[in-house]
Amino acid sequence: MNRLPVRLRMTAAFAAAMAAVLAGTALFLYLRLGSHLATALDRELRVRAQDLAAVAADGGALPASRFVERGESYVQVIGLDGRVVDATEPLRARPLLDQAQLARARRRPSYFDIPSVPGLNEPSRLFATSVGRNLLVVGATKQDRAETLAAFRTELLVAGPLALLLASAAGYLLAGLALRPVESMRRRAATISSETPYDRLPVPPTGDELERLGATLNEMLARLEAGLERERGFVADAGHELRTPLAAVRTELELALRHGGSVEELRGAIGRAAQEVERLTRLADDLLLIARSDRGSLPLRVDHVEIDELFASVRRRVEWHAQAEGKRVLARPAGKSVQGDRLRLEQALVNLVDNALRYGGASITLAAAARNGAVELHVEDDGAGFPPGFLEHAFERFSRGDAARGRGGAGLGLAIVKTVAEAHGGSAHAESRERGADVWVAIPADEPNP
């Protein structure tokens, strides 16, 4: 069944349900008709017994015409001694009832079913009642009832399959109408591509599962469109950021080739080119990390990390940069620990310190705090803080404040901080204070911290 089209499966299910309903209805009608015919036969026998009771009660000779009913109805009068007093033409002198049935009929009017009667080899229905000194037995064969039921059964066997066929055809058409919105959505989905990501599926206003399906698919398309636009912007921004250091390296190398007349000039050009290559290397690493995080495959080597040792390692890595900028990096004793990837956490803190060294004041401080079930790793500076309106975009890729656009950054530092924090199940935050800025990552505390 799973290989059949949905429309055929719906039709088959409808046909099976309809067949069950028709079969149940036919059985009910057949049984009800049989019950009605049996009731009508009993009523007819009782009425005939009432009509003949006055005649049979006298016990004398009865006119034959009153009893002779050639066909399927008959009457028999039985005396007290059990002998037949009179009977219709087809019957013989043997009583229709045995001794037990006779005794029962004398006590109260009773109905009996017998397989056959003399001269009429067909099942019969009898009604026996006492009339005076005699017992009146009125009977009729069940042939009429059987023929009526047989004819009705034949009609059901003919009309039932025909009704089922018509109902199945109607179900097939109704299934087609019900699935028409799905086909409409399918045709529209077939036309949507990367060139037309803004297209949406038609949603039928039915208020049912189809409408909810269409709305959900449109929401999915909106997310895919946003992801596609984000990736396009990412590629464009990455290309723009890569072009600047590449152009600088090319310029330095061309100048060295054309105008490098001394060893000092060549060394200076090579040194500046090396700085740009270093910038390219860091940018490529940052882009690779973000791309891997987008695929949900940012690897982490989780281990026990002492915060004080982490701060000391970060200070050693940024020491040369701090000396070049004429600034200092301090660390407050933390006495805390977290479960995380030491290298990734160090990378995030180094990015924060680099930003603070580039845009902050003369002093940068590393600090830790335990709050709301998490350990927060802060990088504070005493600079001018973030530009107005920048905080809400601070952690977006290639996002830079106006003052920073001409100062060499790629705008990926805070984006990588956020990526590392989220990979650890945490979050990244930033705020401007009265003097300086505070940026921190919150890592879930897997064990109590002192």
ABEGO torsion letter per residue (X at the ends): XAABBAAAAAAAAAAAAAAAAAAAAAAAAAAAAAAAAAAAAAAAAAAAAAAAAAAAAAGBBBBAAAABBBEABBBBBBBAAGBBABBBAABBABBABBAAAAAAAAABBBBBBBABBBGBBBBBBBBBBBBEABBBBBBBBAAAAAAAAAAAAAAAAAAAAAAAAAAAAAAAAAAAAAAAAAAAAAAAAAABBAABAABBBBBBBAGBAAAAAAAAAAAAAAAAAAAAAAAAAAAAAAAAAAAAAAAAAAAAAAAAAAABABAAAAAAAAAAAAAAAAAAAAAAAAAAAAAAAAAGABBBBBBBBBAAAAAAAAAAAAAAAAAAAGBBBBBBBAGBBBBBBAAAAAAAAAAAAAAAAAABBABBBBBBBBBGGBBBBBBBBABAEBBBGAAAAAABBGBBBAAAAAAGBAGAAAAAAAAAAAAAGBBBBBBBBABEBBBBBBBBBABBBX
